[in-house]
């Protein structure tokens, strides 16, 4: 878990933000689509961030979830719970103050979390650019 009892709240926000980016990179590495970061801040007591991503199938969602688990574990982040049944088209990974929602396209459109949380600060994850090869 990202420590919230030591350091300044600004340091904690920076650490959480870096964890969100690292997890988004892990999702991108598994070819997740349309990765969005919703900063909820004071708008919610359940989490500071939602990360929403789309997978193409149930096996793809499972691969995305496993990549998230590995990234969270590597960073010694708290994992409070996760949905391991990918057949619903919606997997949830609860990493304390970050909640990841992994959807198939149909389920993402059905539940429309971005619309439900429209007051959140929403940004689209942009992967780091690939460096140009030396000539």
VENPE-V538770 format. One record per residue. N is the residue number from 0. RES is the residue in one letter. PHI is phi in degrees with one decimal (NA if undefined). Layout:
BEGIN
N_RES_PHI, N_RES_PHI
END
This chain:
BEGIN
0_X_NA, 1_X_-70.3, 2_X_-66.7, 3_X_-113.4, 4_X_-100.5, 5_X_-123.1, 6_X_77.7, 7_X_-83.2, 8_X_-64.2, 9_X_-64.8, 10_X_-64.2, 11_X_-64.4, 12_X_-63.0, 13_X_-64.6, 14_X_-65.2, 15_X_-65.0, 16_X_-60.8, 17_X_-66.1, 18_X_-64.0, 19_X_-58.3, 20_X_-62.7, 21_X_-62.5, 22_X_-67.7, 23_X_-64.5, 24_X_-63.0, 25_X_-63.5, 26_X_-64.4, 27_X_-61.3, 28_X_-63.5, 29_X_-99.9, 30_X_65.5, 31_X_-63.0, 32_X_-110.6, 33_X_48.4, 34_X_-78.1, 35_X_-122.1, 36_X_-112.5, 37_X_-108.1, 38_X_-90.1, 39_X_-92.3, 40_X_49.9, 41_X_-76.9, 42_X_-76.5, 43_X_-146.6, 44_X_-99.3, 45_X_-88.7, 46_X_-166.9, 47_X_-84.7, 48_X_-133.7, 49_X_-113.7, 50_X_-119.1, 51_X_-118.8, 52_X_-142.8, 53_X_-113.9, 54_X_-116.3, 55_X_-89.4, 56_X_-162.5, 57_X_-60.7, 58_X_-62.2, 59_X_-65.5, 60_X_-60.5, 61_X_-62.8, 62_X_-62.8, 63_X_-64.2, 64_X_-62.8, 65_X_-64.2, 66_X_-61.5, 67_X_-63.9, 68_X_-55.1, 69_X_-63.0, 70_X_-66.5, 71_X_-63.3, 72_X_-65.2, 73_X_-61.3, 74_X_-97.1, 75_X_55.7, 76_X_-86.9, 77_X_-70.7, 78_X_-120.2, 79_X_-80.6, 80_X_178.1, 81_X_-156.8, 82_X_-90.8, 83_X_-103.6, 84_X_-97.8, 85_X_-82.5, 86_X_-76.0, 87_X_-81.9, 88_X_85.7, 89_X_-147.3, 90_X_-110.5, 91_X_-121.5, 92_X_-122.3, 93_X_-101.8, 94_X_-111.3, 95_X_67.2, 96_X_-94.9, 97_X_-130.5, 98_X_-118.0, 99_X_-99.6, 100_X_-116.7, 101_X_-111.1, 102_X_-121.9, 103_X_-78.7, 104_X_-58.9, 105_X_-61.4, 106_X_-69.1, 107_X_-63.9, 108_X_-66.5, 109_X_-65.0, 110_X_-88.5, 111_X_42.2, 112_X_-60.7, 113_X_-60.8, 114_X_-73.9, 115_X_-61.8, 116_X_-105.5, 117_X_-60.9, 118_X_-80.5, 119_X_-74.2, 120_X_-80.7, 121_X_-108.7, 122_X_-132.0, 123_X_-93.7, 124_X_-70.1, 125_X_-115.2, 126_X_-65.2, 127_X_-61.0, 128_X_-66.2, 129_X_-78.8, 130_X_-63.6, 131_X_-67.9, 132_X_-74.2, 133_X_-66.9, 134_X_-77.3
END
